[in-house]
Amino acid sequence: MSKALEGRVAFVTGAAQGQGAAIARLFVTEGARVVLADVLDAPGRELASELGSSARFVHLDVGSPAAWDAAVQIALEINFKLDVLVNNAGIIHRGSIEDTSLDEYLRVIHVNQVGCWLGMRTVAPHMRANGGGVIVNTSSLAGLTATAGLAAYTASKYAIRGMTRVAALEFGPSNIRVNSIYPGAIRTSMVDEVALAAVTARQPIARIGLPEEIAKLMLFLCSDASSFCTGAEFTIDGGYSAGART
């Protein structure tokens, strides 16, 4: 039985831990060669070593155009092509609008929003030359709703929602599909599980999500199983956005 990503090359940002690491592990299991990109060098290299010859770590500050050019060039030198880009890297800042400084706000925008845009802009020409590809951008429930104290994060995730749709329109004629996902509370270092316990208890699926569940959705979107999907939004939140159980 063939594997879902057999022979494909995937570039995953924020791959050193959490959702990104789970995505990289599953992609390798499903036959892909994976470039793990992150600013966290030690855990990134450790994961690449764990995954063996099918994985390579590259240092990447997603907010730097020069860093993107260098990282993608390394990936191409290793693998000769890029079939998949997963824009997964992201940071969060908690603070009201009045209590958030301009530097704090722009730092979130720079990583989450600009980083996603730079990723798409950098890989698109290479995918086009290769006959097509797949891009999946990680937004958040914060890109569909709003939470007090998360203005910068929310703004960045709404931007990803819009950019994904634009990219789907622009890249579609080049056989490049672009979709976005909207995770709810997922067990990563960014989530305070204790603080969210009361919220997740009222979801239809009353628990926090797992990085491996995000990875399975990513696998679907990056494989031929989703060949007619582009410009689409996939929510994975235990039913949170459907409404609270009474």
C-alpha positions as CSV (number, residue, x, y, z in Angstrom):
1,M,0.0,0.0,0.0
2,S,1.5,3.4,-1.0
3,K,2.1,6.1,1.5
4,A,0.2,9.4,1.3
5,L,3.3,11.6,0.7
6,E,5.6,9.1,-0.9
7,G,8.4,10.8,-2.8
8,R,7.4,14.3,-1.7
9,V,9.4,17.0,0.0
10,A,7.8,19.1,2.7
11,F,9.0,22.2,4.4
12,V,7.6,22.7,7.9
13,T,8.1,25.8,10.0
14,G,8.0,25.8,13.8
15,A,8.9,22.2,13.5
16,A,11.1,21.8,16.6
17,Q,8.3,21.1,19.0
18,G,4.5,20.9,19.5
19,Q,2.3,20.8,16.4
20,G,5.2,21.2,14.0
21,A,7.1,18.2,15.4
22,A,4.0,16.1,15.2
23,I,3.5,17.1,11.6
24,A,7.1,16.3,10.7
25,R,6.9,12.9,12.4
26,L,3.7,11.9,10.6
27,F,4.9,13.2,7.2
28,V,8.1,11.1,7.4
29,T,6.0,8.1,8.4
30,E,3.9,8.7,5.3
31,G,6.9,8.8,2.9
32,A,7.9,12.4,2.8
33,R,11.4,13.9,3.1
34,V,10.9,16.8,5.6
35,V,12.9,20.0,6.1
36,L,12.4,21.1,9.7
37,A,12.7,24.8,10.1
38,D,12.8,26.7,13.4
39,V,14.7,29.2,15.5
40,L,15.1,26.5,18.2
41,D,18.2,24.8,17.1
42,A,18.8,22.2,19.7
43,P,15.4,20.5,19.7
44,G,15.2,20.9,16.0
45,R,18.4,19.1,15.4
46,E,17.4,16.4,17.9
47,L,14.2,15.8,16.1
48,A,15.9,15.6,12.7
49,S,18.4,13.1,14.2
50,E,15.5,11.0,15.6
51,L,13.7,11.0,12.2
52,G,16.9,9.9,10.3
53,S,17.8,10.4,6.7
54,S,14.4,11.6,5.7
55,A,14.7,14.8,7.8
56,R,17.0,17.8,7.8
57,F,17.0,20.7,10.2
58,V,17.5,24.3,9.0
59,H,17.6,27.4,11.2
60,L,14.9,29.9,10.1
61,D,13.7,33.2,11.4
62,V,10.4,33.3,9.5
63,G,10.3,37.1,9.7
64,S,13.5,37.5,7.6
65,P,13.4,37.4,3.8
66,A,17.1,36.6,3.6
67,A,16.7,33.7,6.1
68,W,13.8,32.3,4.0
69,D,15.9,32.5,0.8
70,A,18.8,30.8,2.5
71,A,16.7,28.0,4.1
72,V,14.7,27.2,1.0
73,Q,18.0,27.1,-1.0
74,I,19.4,24.6,1.4
75,A,16.2,22.5,1.1
76,L,16.5,22.6,-2.7
77,E,20.1,21.6,-2.6
78,I,19.3,18.6,-0.5
79,N,16.0,17.5,-2.1
80,F,16.0,19.3,-5.5
81,K,12.3,20.3,-5.1
82,L,9.6,21.5,-2.7
83,D,6.1,20.0,-2.9
84,V,4.6,21.1,0.4
85,L,4.9,24.1,2.7
86,V,3.4,24.1,6.1
87,N,3.4,27.6,7.7
88,N,3.1,26.5,11.3
89,A,5.5,28.9,13.2
90,G,3.8,31.3,15.5
91,I,4.0,33.2,18.8
92,I,1.5,34.7,21.2
93,H,1.3,37.8,23.3
94,R,-1.2,38.3,26.0
95,G,-2.2,41.8,27.0
96,S,-4.9,44.3,26.4
97,I,-4.7,46.8,23.6
98,E,-3.8,49.6,26.0
99,D,-1.2,47.5,27.8
100,T,0.5,46.2,24.7
101,S,3.5,48.2,23.4
102,L,4.1,48.8,19.7
103,D,7.1,46.6,19.8
104,E,5.2,43.7,21.4
105,Y,2.4,44.1,18.8
106,L,4.8,44.2,15.9
107,R,6.8,41.2,17.1
108,V,3.6,39.0,16.9
109,I,2.7,40.4,13.5
110,H,6.2,39.9,12.2
111,V,6.4,36.2,13.1
112,N,2.8,35.1,12.5
113,Q,1.7,37.3,9.6
114,V,4.8,38.4,7.8
115,G,6.4,35.0,8.3
116,C,3.5,33.3,6.6
117,W,3.5,35.8,3.7
118,L,7.2,35.5,3.2
119,G,6.9,31.7,3.2
120,M,4.3,31.7,0.5
121,R,6.2,34.3,-1.5
122,T,9.5,32.4,-1.3
123,V,8.3,28.9,-2.2
124,A,5.7,29.7,-4.8
125,P,8.2,30.2,-7.7
126,H,9.9,26.9,-6.9
127,M,6.6,25.0,-6.7
128,R,5.5,26.6,-10.0
129,A,8.7,25.4,-11.7
130,N,8.0,21.9,-10.3
131,G,4.5,21.8,-11.7
132,G,2.6,22.6,-8.5
133,G,2.4,22.0,-4.8
134,V,0.5,22.5,-1.6
135,I,0.6,25.2,1.1
136,V,-1.2,25.0,4.4
137,N,-1.2,28.0,6.7
138,T,-1.9,27.6,10.4
139,S,-4.3,30.3,11.7
140,S,-6.3,29.7,14.9
141,L,-9.8,30.0,16.4
142,A,-8.5,33.5,17.1
143,G,-8.7,34.0,13.3
144,L,-12.4,33.3,13.4
145,T,-13.5,34.8,16.7
146,A,-12.1,37.2,19.3
147,T,-10.8,37.0,22.8
148,A,-10.0,40.0,25.1
149,G,-6.3,40.3,25.7
150,L,-5.2,38.8,22.4
151,A,-5.3,41.8,20.0
152,A,-2.0,41.2,18.3
153,Y,-2.4,37.4,18.0
154,T,-6.0,37.8,16.7
155,A,-4.9,40.4,14.2
156,S,-2.2,38.2,12.9
157,K,-4.4,35.1,12.6
158,Y,-7.2,37.0,10.8
159,A,-4.6,38.2,8.4
160,I,-3.6,34.6,7.6
161,R,-7.2,33.8,6.8
162,G,-7.3,36.6,4.2
163,M,-3.9,35.9,2.8
164,T,-4.7,32.2,2.3
165,R,-7.8,33.1,0.2
166,V,-5.8,35.5,-1.9
167,A,-3.0,33.0,-2.4
168,A,-5.5,30.3,-3.5
169,L,-6.7,32.7,-6.2
170,E,-3.3,33.8,-7.4
171,F,-1.5,30.4,-7.2
172,G,-4.4,28.2,-8.4
173,P,-3.5,28.5,-12.1
174,S,0.0,27.2,-11.3
175,N,-1.5,24.0,-9.7
176,I,-0.6,25.2,-6.2
177,R,-3.4,24.6,-3.6
178,V,-3.5,26.8,-0.5
179,N,-5.7,26.1,2.5
180,S,-5.8,27.2,6.2
181,I,-6.5,25.4,9.4
182,Y,-8.0,26.8,12.7
183,P,-6.9,24.9,15.8
184,G,-8.7,25.4,19.1
185,A,-7.0,24.5,22.4
186,I,-4.2,22.1,21.5
187,R,-1.7,20.6,24.0
188,T,1.4,22.7,23.2
189,S,3.7,25.1,25.2
190,M,1.5,28.0,24.1
191,V,-1.6,26.7,25.9
192,D,-2.4,27.0,29.6
193,E,-4.5,23.8,30.1
194,V,-5.5,24.7,33.7
195,A,-6.9,28.0,32.6
196,L,-8.8,26.4,29.7
197,A,-10.2,23.5,31.6
198,A,-13.6,25.2,32.2
199,V,-13.8,26.2,28.6
200,T,-12.9,22.8,27.1
201,A,-15.3,21.1,29.5
202,R,-18.2,22.8,27.7
203,Q,-17.1,21.7,24.2
204,P,-18.9,18.9,22.4
205,I,-15.7,17.0,22.6
206,A,-14.8,18.0,26.1
207,R,-11.0,17.8,26.2
208,I,-8.0,19.6,24.9
209,G,-6.7,18.6,21.5
210,L,-3.5,16.8,20.6
211,P,-0.7,17.8,18.2
212,E,-1.1,14.4,16.5
213,E,-4.7,15.3,15.6
214,I,-3.5,18.5,13.9
215,A,-0.9,16.4,12.1
216,K,-3.6,14.1,10.7
217,L,-5.5,17.0,9.3
218,M,-2.3,18.4,7.8
219,L,-1.6,15.1,6.1
220,F,-5.1,15.1,4.5
221,L,-4.6,18.7,3.2
222,C,-1.1,18.0,1.9
223,S,-2.0,14.8,0.2
224,D,-3.9,14.0,-3.0
225,A,-6.9,13.1,-0.8
226,S,-7.7,16.9,-0.7
227,S,-7.0,17.5,-4.4
228,F,-10.2,19.6,-4.9
229,C,-9.7,21.8,-1.8
230,T,-8.2,25.2,-2.1
231,G,-8.9,28.5,-0.5
232,A,-10.7,26.6,2.2
233,E,-10.8,26.8,6.0
234,F,-10.7,23.7,8.2
235,T,-11.6,24.1,11.9
236,I,-10.2,21.6,14.4
237,D,-11.4,22.7,17.8
238,G,-13.5,20.0,19.5
239,G,-16.6,21.8,18.4
240,Y,-15.8,24.9,20.4
241,S,-16.9,27.2,17.5
242,A,-20.2,25.5,17.2
243,G,-21.2,26.7,20.6
244,A,-21.0,25.7,24.3
245,R,-23.0,22.7,25.7
246,T,-25.6,23.7,28.2
